[in-house]
């Protein structure tokens, strides 16, 4: 039984292939970092908006005359 195997890559071909993969991965990492930075800005914006809403609601809430908050 004879099996044929794929031609092995030369060391130079393997190095070129790995270098191309490294460049591709580096580009993807940069893309993901940019996406994370944009998400961070969006999350901070939402957090700030929620704080403003809470502050506005706290100003509108009636103050209870009882110390325990009971009516």
TIMI-2910 file (N, C-alpha, C, CB; in pm, 1 decimal, decimal comma, always signed):
<rs>
+----------+----------+----------+----------+----------+----------+----------+----------+----------+----------+----------+----------+------+
!      n_x !      n_y !      n_z !     ca_x !     ca_y !     ca_z !      c_x !      c_y !      c_z !     cb_x !     cb_y !     cb_z ! resn !
+----------+----------+----------+----------+----------+----------+----------+----------+----------+----------+----------+----------+------+
!    +85,4 !   -116,9 !     +0,0 !     +0,0 !     +0,0 !     +0,0 !    +90,1 !   +123,3 !     +0,0 !    -97,2 !     -0,3 !   +122,8 !  Unk !
!    +72,4 !   +203,8 !   -101,1 !   +153,3 !   +323,8 !   -113,3 !    +64,2 !   +445,3 !    -93,8 !   +225,1 !   +329,1 !   -250,3 !  Unk !
!   +106,8 !   +534,2 !     -6,6 !    +31,3 !   +657,5 !    +13,8 !   +119,2 !   +773,9 !    -26,9 !    -15,9 !   +672,0 !   +161,8 !  Unk !
!    +54,4 !   +873,8 !    -80,6 !   +130,6 !   +992,7 !   -116,1 !    +99,7 !  +1100,3 !    -14,0 !    +97,4 !  +1040,9 !   -260,7 !  Unk !
!   +203,4 !  +1165,4 !    +26,1 !   +184,5 !  +1273,4 !   +121,9 !   +210,8 !  +1404,4 !    +49,5 !   +278,1 !  +1257,0 !   +246,5 !  Unk !
!   +153,7 !  +1511,4 !   +102,5 !   +178,5 !  +1639,8 !    +37,5 !   +326,9 !  +1674,2 !    +44,7 !    +94,0 !  +1751,4 !   +102,7 !  Unk !
!   +371,1 !  +1748,4 !    -53,3 !   +511,1 !  +1789,0 !    -56,7 !   +537,9 !  +1877,8 !    +63,9 !   +545,7 !  +1863,0 !   -189,9 !  Unk !
!   +639,0 !  +1843,8 !   +140,6 !   +668,3 !  +1926,6 !   +257,6 !   +715,8 !  +2064,8 !   +214,4 !   +774,2 !  +1859,2 !   +346,7 !  Unk !
!   +681,3 !  +2162,8 !   +294,8 !   +724,3 !  +2299,1 !   +266,7 !   +872,8 !  +2312,5 !   +296,8 !   +642,4 !  +2401,1 !   +349,2 !  Unk !
!   +937,2 !  +2392,2 !   +217,3 !  +1077,2 !  +2420,9 !   +248,3 !  +1079,1 !  +2515,4 !   +368,0 !  +1152,7 !  +2483,3 !   +124,4 !  Unk !
!  +1191,5 !  +2528,2 !   +428,1 !  +1205,4 !  +2616,5 !   +543,9 !  +1171,8 !  +2759,4 !   +503,1 !  +1348,8 !  +2608,7 !   +602,9 !  Unk !
!  +1215,6 !  +2800,8 !   +386,4 !  +1188,3 !  +2936,9 !   +339,7 !  +1038,2 !  +2957,0 !   +316,8 !  +1266,6 !  +2966,0 !   +209,7 !  Unk !
!   +972,1 !  +2857,6 !   +257,2 !   +827,2 !  +2867,2 !   +235,3 !   +752,4 !  +2873,2 !   +368,2 !   +777,2 !  +2747,7 !   +151,7 !  Unk !
!   +795,6 !  +2793,1 !   +462,0 !   +733,3 !  +2792,1 !   +593,9 !   +751,5 !  +2927,0 !   +663,9 !   +792,2 !  +2679,3 !   +679,9 !  Unk !
!   +871,3 !  +2983,5 !   +653,7 !   +897,8 !  +3113,9 !   +714,8 !   +809,4 !  +3221,5 !   +652,5 !  +1046,5 !  +3151,6 !   +699,4 !  Unk !
!   +795,8 !  +3219,6 !   +519,5 !   +710,0 !  +3317,5 !   +452,3 !   +564,1 !  +3300,9 !   +495,2 !   +722,0 !  +3303,6 !   +299,3 !  Unk !
!   +520,4 !  +3178,4 !   +505,3 !   +382,5 !  +3151,7 !   +546,4 !   +356,5 !  +3200,9 !   +688,8 !   +352,1 !  +3001,7 !   +536,4 !  Unk !
!   +449,3 !  +3171,2 !   +777,6 !   +434,6 !  +3216,1 !   +916,6 !   +441,6 !  +3367,9 !   +927,3 !   +542,6 !  +3153,0 !  +1004,5 !  Unk !
!   +527,4 !  +3431,2 !   +848,8 !   +537,4 !  +3577,4 !   +850,9 !   +407,1 !  +3640,0 !   +802,1 !   +655,8 !  +3625,3 !   +763,9 !  Unk !
!   +348,0 !  +3583,2 !   +697,4 !   +220,4 !  +3634,6 !   +646,3 !   +110,7 !  +3618,9 !   +751,4 !   +180,5 !  +3561,5 !   +515,9 !  Unk !
!   +110,2 !  +3506,8 !   +819,1 !    +11,7 !  +3484,1 !   +925,3 !    +31,7 !  +3583,3 !  +1039,8 !    +21,5 !  +3339,5 !   +978,0 !  Unk !
!   +155,8 !  +3611,3 !  +1073,9 !   +185,4 !  +3707,1 !  +1180,8 !   +136,7 !  +3846,1 !  +1143,3 !   +336,1 !  +3710,2 !  +1210,7 !  Unk !
!   +155,7 !  +3886,1 !  +1019,4 !   +108,5 !  +4017,3 !   +974,0 !    -43,8 !  +4023,1 !   +982,1 !   +156,2 !  +4046,1 !   +828,9 !  Unk !
!   -108,6 !  +3917,2 !   +939,2 !   -254,5 !  +3911,5 !   +943,7 !   -305,7 !  +3919,8 !  +1087,8 !   -304,8 !  +3782,6 !   +877,1 !  Unk !
!   -243,3 !  +3846,3 !  +1176,9 !   -284,4 !  +3848,1 !  +1317,3 !   -258,4 !  +3983,4 !  +1381,7 !   -211,8 !  +3739,4 !  +1394,9 !  Unk !
!   -148,0 !  +4046,3 !  +1346,6 !   -116,7 !  +4179,3 !  +1400,7 !   -221,2 !  +4280,7 !  +1356,9 !    +23,3 !  +4225,0 !  +1355,6 !  Unk !
!   -262,7 !  +4272,7 !  +1230,9 !   -367,6 !  +4363,4 !  +1181,7 !   -498,3 !  +4339,0 !  +1256,1 !   -388,9 !  +4345,0 !  +1029,6 !  Unk !
!   -530,7 !  +4213,6 !  +1279,0 !   -655,2 !  +4180,2 !  +1351,0 !   -650,5 !  +4232,2 !  +1494,1 !   -678,7 !  +4027,2 !  +1351,3 !  Unk !
!   -536,3 !  +4220,4 !  +1558,6 !   -520,5 !  +4271,0 !  +1695,2 !   -543,2 !  +4421,4 !  +1698,7 !   -380,6 !  +4236,8 !  +1750,3 !  Unk !
!   -486,9 !  +4492,5 !  +1601,5 !   -506,4 !  +4637,6 !  +1595,1 !   -653,8 !  +4672,0 !  +1575,9 !   -422,7 !  +4698,1 !  +1481,2 !  Unk !
!   -720,5 !  +4597,2 !  +1491,1 !   -863,7 !  +4618,0 !  +1467,6 !   -943,7 !  +4595,0 !  +1595,5 !   -914,2 !  +4524,5 !  +1356,1 !  Unk !
!   -913,1 !  +4488,9 !  +1666,2 !   -984,6 !  +4458,4 !  +1790,5 !   -957,5 !  +4563,7 !  +1897,9 !   -944,4 !  +4319,8 !  +1842,1 !  Unk !
!   -836,1 !  +4612,4 !  +1905,3 !   -804,3 !  +4718,2 !  +2003,0 !   -884,6 !  +4844,6 !  +1973,7 !   -652,9 !  +4750,3 !  +2001,4 !  Unk !
!   -896,7 !  +4879,2 !  +1846,5 !   -977,3 !  +4995,7 !  +1808,7 !  -1123,1 !  +4977,2 !  +1845,1 !   -965,0 !  +5022,7 !  +1659,9 !  Unk !
!  -1174,5 !  +4858,1 !  +1820,8 !  -1313,0 !  +4828,4 !  +1856,1 !  -1334,1 !  +4838,0 !  +2006,6 !  -1352,2 !  +4689,2 !  +1806,3 !  Unk !
!  -1240,5 !  +4785,0 !  +2083,4 !  -1250,7 !  +4793,3 !  +2229,4 !  -1245,8 !  +4937,8 !  +2277,7 !  -1138,6 !  +4712,8 !  +2295,1 !  Unk !
!  -1162,7 !  +5018,7 !  +2215,0 !  -1154,7 !  +5159,7 !  +2253,8 !  -1286,9 !  +5230,7 !  +2226,2 !  -1039,9 !  +5230,1 !  +2179,0 !  Unk !
!  -1349,1 !  +5201,9 !  +2110,7 !  -1479,3 !  +5263,0 !  +2079,3 !  -1587,0 !  +5215,7 !  +2176,7 !  -1521,0 !  +5229,7 !  +1934,6 !  Unk !
!  -1584,7 !  +5088,1 !  +2212,0 !  -1681,3 !  +5036,1 !  +2308,7 !  -1662,0 !  +5100,5 !  +2445,5 !  -1668,9 !  +4884,0 !  +2320,1 !  Unk !
!  -1538,7 !  +5123,7 !  +2483,8 !  -1510,6 !  +5188,5 !  +2611,8 !  -1571,7 !  +5328,6 !  +2614,8 !  -1358,5 !  +5195,7 !  +2636,8 !  Unk !
!  -1556,0 !  +5402,7 !  +2505,2 !  -1613,3 !  +5537,5 !  +2497,5 !  -1766,1 !  +5530,3 !  +2505,3 !  -1569,0 !  +5608,5 !  +2366,5 !  Unk !
!  -1825,4 !  +5435,8 !  +2434,2 !  -1971,0 !  +5421,2 !  +2437,2 !  -2020,2 !  +5383,2 !  +2576,4 !  -2015,9 !  +5316,1 !  +2335,6 !  Unk !
!  -1950,1 !  +5291,9 !  +2642,9 !  -1990,4 !  +5250,6 !  +2777,6 !  -1980,0 !  +5366,8 !  +2875,6 !  -1904,1 !  +5133,0 !  +2826,0 !  Unk !
!  -1875,9 !  +5448,1 !  +2860,9 !  -1860,6 !  +5564,5 !  +2948,1 !  -1974,0 !  +5663,6 !  +2923,6 !  -1723,6 !  +5632,5 !  +2925,2 !  Unk !
!  -2012,3 !  +5680,6 !  +2799,1 !  -2121,5 !  +5771,1 !  +2764,5 !  -2253,2 !  +5723,2 !  +2825,9 !  -2135,2 !  +5782,7 !  +2611,7 !  Unk !
!  -2279,8 !  +5594,3 !  +2816,9 !  -2402,0 !  +5537,9 !  +2876,2 !  -2398,0 !  +5552,7 !  +3028,1 !  -2418,7 !  +5388,4 !  +2837,0 !  Unk !
!  -2283,7 !  +5526,5 !  +3087,8 !  -2269,7 !  +5540,4 !  +3232,8 !  -2297,0 !  +5684,8 !  +3276,5 !  -2128,5 !  +5496,9 !  +3277,5 !  Unk !
!  -2241,3 !  +5780,5 !  +3203,3 !  -2264,3 !  +5921,3 !  +3236,6 !  -2412,7 !  +5958,0 !  +3223,4 !  -2179,2 !  +6012,0 !  +3145,9 !  Unk !
!  -2476,8 !  +5908,0 !  +3118,2 !  -2619,3 !  +5936,5 !  +3098,0 !  -2703,0 !  +5877,7 !  +3211,6 !  -2666,9 !  +5880,4 !  +2962,4 !  Unk !
!  -2669,6 !  +5757,2 !  +3254,7 !  -2742,7 !  +5695,2 !  +3365,7 !  -2724,7 !  +5773,7 !  +3495,5 !  -2696,3 !  +5550,7 !  +3385,4 !  Unk !
!  -2603,8 !  +5822,2 !  +3519,1 !  -2579,0 !  +5903,1 !  +3639,5 !  -2661,9 !  +6030,5 !  +3636,1 !  -2429,2 !  +5937,8 !  +3652,3 !  Unk !
!  -2672,6 !  +6092,7 !  +3518,1 !  -2751,8 !  +6214,4 !  +3505,1 !  -2900,2 !  +6185,2 !  +3528,2 !  -2730,7 !  +6277,4 !  +3366,7 !  Unk !
!  -2947,8 !  +6073,4 !  +3475,9 !  -3088,2 !  +6035,9 !  +3496,9 !  -3116,6 !  +6010,0 !  +3644,4 !  -3123,5 !  +5911,5 !  +3414,1 !  Unk !
!  -3025,9 !  +5939,6 !  +3710,5 !  -3044,5 !  +5912,0 !  +3853,9 !  -3046,5 !  +6041,5 !  +3933,9 !  -2933,0 !  +5819,2 !  +3906,4 !  Unk !
!  -2957,9 !  +6133,4 !  +3899,6 !  -2952,8 !  +6261,1 !  +3971,3 !  -3081,7 !  +6339,6 !  +3948,2 !  -2830,2 !  +6344,4 !  +3926,2 !  Unk !
!  -3132,1 !  +6338,6 !  +3825,6 !  -3255,8 !  +6409,9 !  +3795,1 !  -3373,7 !  +6347,9 !  +3869,1 !  -3282,1 !  +6409,7 !  +3644,0 !  Unk !
!  -3377,9 !  +6215,1 !  +3875,4 !  -3485,7 !  +6146,6 !  +3948,6 !  -3476,3 !  +6175,2 !  +4097,4 !  -3480,5 !  +5994,8 !  +3923,9 !  Unk !
!  -3356,2 !  +6181,5 !  +4150,9 !  -3338,3 !  +6208,4 !  +4293,8 !  -3387,3 !  +6349,2 !  +4327,9 !  -3189,7 !  +6191,9 !  +4334,1 !  Unk !
!  -3368,8 !  +6442,3 !  +4236,5 !  -3416,0 !  +6579,2 !  +4260,0 !  -3567,9 !  +6587,2 !  +4257,0 !  -3357,1 !  +6674,3 !  +4156,1 !  Unk !
!  -3632,6 !  +6501,4 !  +4177,5 !  -3778,2 !  +6502,4 !  +4163,9 !  -3848,3 !  +6425,9 !  +4276,4 !  -3817,6 !  +6443,3 !  +4029,9 !  Unk !
!  -3777,8 !  +6333,2 !  +4339,6 !  -3840,5 !  +6246,9 !  +4440,7 !  -3884,5 !  +6330,9 !  +4560,3 !  -3742,7 !  +6134,6 !  +4486,2 !  Unk !
!  -4007,0 !  +6306,4 !  +4607,6 !  -4054,0 !  +6380,5 !  +4724,9 !  -3976,8 !  +6337,8 !  +4850,0 !  -4205,6 !  +6358,6 !  +4745,6 !  Unk !
!  -3954,6 !  +6432,1 !  +4937,1 !  -3882,8 !  +6404,8 !  +5060,1 !  -3984,7 !  +6363,2 !  +5164,4 !  -3800,1 !  +6528,6 !  +5107,3 !  Unk !
!  -3963,1 !  +6248,6 !  +5226,8 !  -4054,9 !  +6198,2 !  +5329,0 !  -4028,5 !  +6269,3 !  +5461,4 !  -4040,1 !  +6044,6 !  +5345,8 !  Unk !
!  -4133,8 !  +6310,0 !  +5531,6 !  -4114,2 !  +6375,6 !  +5660,1 !  -4069,1 !  +6278,7 !  +5769,3 !  -4241,7 !  +6444,0 !  +5702,4 !  Unk !
!  -4089,0 !  +6147,7 !  +5747,6 !  -4051,0 !  +6047,9 !  +5846,8 !  -3907,4 !  +6002,6 !  +5822,1 !  -4147,6 !  +5927,3 !  +5842,9 !  Unk !
!  -3827,2 !  +5986,4 !  +5926,5 !  -3687,0 !  +5947,3 !  +5910,0 !  -3669,8 !  +5809,5 !  +5845,8 !  -3618,1 !  +5948,7 !  +6044,0 !  Unk !
!  -3764,6 !  +5718,0 !  +5867,8 !  -3750,3 !  +5582,8 !  +5809,6 !  -3807,8 !  +5576,6 !  +5670,0 !  -3818,9 !  +5478,2 !  +5897,7 !  Unk !
!  -3861,9 !  +5685,9 !  +5619,9 !  -3916,3 !  +5688,8 !  +5485,3 !  -4061,3 !  +5643,6 !  +5478,3 !  -3833,2 !  +5603,3 !  +5396,0 !  Unk !
!  -4124,3 !  +5615,2 !  +5590,5 !  -4264,6 !  +5571,1 !  +5589,7 !  -4355,4 !  +5690,7 !  +5563,5 !  -4302,5 !  +5502,4 !  +5724,5 !  Unk !
!  -4469,9 !  +5670,2 !  +5502,5 !  -4562,9 !  +5781,6 !  +5475,2 !  -4629,3 !  +5834,1 !  +5599,8 !  -4669,1 !  +5738,3 !  +5377,8 !  Unk !
+----------+----------+----------+----------+----------+----------+----------+----------+----------+----------+----------+----------+------+
</rs>
